[in-house]
């Protein structure tokens, strides 16, 4: 039976609500991550309801394997199946520790490893074209407001590319987060963990130019926010994404990337320039080195392509 065959029983649903509070308040996971994981558990609970389960304590590993098989039959993506298996393991570990279940049926529960697609990225030529376009917008601005907007957009793109910030981290920056003397940004990332990330010289100059005209856009609602929107309050991540997409759309042959694509490009270019993987991990704020290692696949693929094109005996 599939997800549509039953609704979660109260005994199943109440534990999901308690787990969601645990993820948000104790694990400090981002809201969208909590929503994804609780959605995965709701999917499992609906499936279990279709099998007659009314409480998590009666679930065993056969139920979980049947759920995975059902997801495959429905044509779920491997990445979705892998994430739902992860949510399931996290939930039952918590349920066992909090004595909501007499045992943990998910200890040996595994889903097929999701294939890791190489992230699209920006090559150095397109990056140069991007920053040339942004500088041209500043030069072409015909009034103070337009110039402030152009300087803000240039600073957003420069900081994203220079420091590898997530868009939520960029939008959460306060002016007190900037260490101009050492060219560092203090960033609060996933899990409410703080890290320092470097700021390149062009990004430092772009940020200083924007901050010099920030009051042209900012209102009292902005507080100490570094970047503000057209209405004068702290900029929304959706606005930052639109700015990046629009800037890249003006560059011939540039891929259509958002802020996360600039993060990919920064990591790739660092590794191509000889940076070690651990340093890149620290800059990006990855908890696991394995997350950072995908960028070695990107650089290795480029090396292989160059070899095939240029080597006479490739």
HELIX and SHEET records of a PDB file:
HELIX    1   1 UNK A    3  UNK A    5  5                                   3    
HELIX    2   2 UNK A   10  UNK A   21  1                                  12    
HELIX    3   3 UNK A   22  UNK A   26  3                                   5    
HELIX    4   4 UNK A   31  UNK A   50  1                                  20    
HELIX    5   5 UNK A   56  UNK A   58  5                                   3    
HELIX    6   6 UNK A   61  UNK A   73  1                                  13    
HELIX    7   7 UNK A   78  UNK A   97  1                                  20    
HELIX    8   8 UNK A  124  UNK A  140  1                                  17    
HELIX    9   9 UNK A  144  UNK A  163  1                                  20    
HELIX   10  10 UNK A  167  UNK A  171  1                                   5    
HELIX   11  11 UNK A  175  UNK A  177  5                                   3    
HELIX   12  12 UNK A  190  UNK A  192  5                                   3    
HELIX   13  13 UNK A  201  UNK A  213  1                                  13    
HELIX   14  14 UNK A  214  UNK A  216  5                                   3    
HELIX   15  15 UNK A  220  UNK A  222  5                                   3    
HELIX   16  16 UNK A  237  UNK A  249  1                                  13    
HELIX   17  17 UNK A  259  UNK A  272  1                                  14    
HELIX   18  18 UNK A  277  UNK A  284  1                                   8    
HELIX   19  19 UNK A  289  UNK A  292  1                                   4    
HELIX   20  20 UNK A  294  UNK A  310  1                                  17    
SHEET    1   A 3 UNK A 178  UNK A 179  0                                        
SHEET    2   A 3 UNK A 184  UNK A 188 -1                                        
SHEET    3   A 3 UNK A 194  UNK A 198 -1                                        
END                                                                             
